[in-house]
């Protein structure tokens, strides 16, 4: 039987360690000292069982792969290391490094991302197409790496440095990193700050930092950053609204244009860059106001906001806010004064403030209603007939007697809200986020006067807006920071704050009285006693006044 023939394979040489140097193009990050020490201990006993690969370069040998074995051999006090020596170009070196490293299970996603980036750049220079380049990289690396996987890994290169650092240090999970990598640096920063500032109350009401999970981060991003283009208040085909970004339909940040990255987002017409959305919306509003000015034959018209300035958190362009206490007031056509100016509605803070107007509607405003004789709401000289002391006292007594039921209800509602605020929440974080959204919407829907009543019930001094007026709505929200359940309870009972505003058989106040075990009978007795004492005091004062007047007449 003839003996088999064998071909000569590449030779393995024992190369002195001082003749080798680490490659600068290796995508793998520097190994930890702990893992190197473990490997060095093994090499000291068994030696290097698998040769590294090197190439001749500048009079020495460059380690193509096998960096850990090379470093660990030095720590094990070895003089040489077995190596296959091969003549390679720079491009061949990196390709081998990428393929060899990608086969290792412990490769960090950021290292894998850097490797893909090098292959992608080469493929893109050949194809000139993003999608084709990703497909070419996927084909080259085999079935394990699909185009969607490659696209997600490539995006990790766009992470801002603080996120990369936390990801490397295992502070952030891979899901966190992938979710943030889909965003631009500005939006990444906002989402990252939300993650890092997230606290929950632990034992003894101490605030403990607990990083939200990936589903919570995804929910927050879709609630606060992603925007539905089908509801955009501007033409998504108009590239002039933001020349740098172009039209929305062809934008790279539209989810439908990058299915590999945004496959989990059901709506393909979703914008992932809120700053661009806001700029386009604002530029469209400016276009509308300029068109109205041209139609009227004037240089400029006012951009009018209906509601409080503190509600305009998105930076919508507004020249004049029509709100309680501001110098501006709406004027009906035909009732103009010398101070009336034309404008266009650009902001509506609350549907209840719209009064039939829409964003983009033309509107007339008086620019100084306090000093305007036509629009200040006064008639004649504004003087009232002076009442006698007896009339004032009797009016106060009548009001107290009439308001007894309402005062009792107000006191009970106050006790219910305070009980809700004291109750410790054990709501899971995912449910907490949903409650927060519902509570904020309920807060926005509550009528302005009820916010004022609530602040007075809770004995909280309101903040002042830019006109030095009391901002009841904003103050009301701050009372219930990080307690959405208490806020929902407060909004529910304040909707039926007045006596007779709810069905007696389905009064939510009664339900919460039972739920929080509020002693309504005791509260009613205390309120009625206080009112009785006040009425008695007024009557005593009136009697003394009348007695004094009778004595003065006798004299």
Secondary structure, DSSP 8 states (H G I E B T S, - for coil): -----------EEEEEGGGEEE-TT--S----HHHHHHHHHHHHHH---S-EEEEEETTEEEEEE-HHHHHHHHHTT-SEEEEEE----HHHHHHHHHHHHHT-TT--HHHHHHHHHHHHHHHHHHH--HHHHHHHHHHHH-TTS-HHHHHHHHHGGG--HHHHHHHHTTSS-HHHHHHHHTS-HHHHHHHHHHHHT-EEE-GGG-EEE----HHHHHHHHHHHT-EEGGG-SS-TT-GGGGTTT--GGG-TTBGGG-TTT-TT-S-SSEES-HHHHHHHHHHHHHHHHHHHHHHHT-S--EEEEES-GGG-TT----SEEE-TTSS-EEE-TT---TTEEEEEEEEESSGGG-TT--TT-EEEEES-TTT-TTTSS--TT-------HHHHHHHHHHHHHHTHHHHHHHHHHHHHHHHHHHS-----HHHHHHHHHHHHHHHHHS-HHHHHHHHHHTT---EE-TTS-EEHHHHHHHHTTT-HHHHHHHHHHHHT-STTSS-GGG-HHHHHHHHTT--HHHHHHHHHHHHHHHHHHHHHHHHHHHHHHHHHHH-
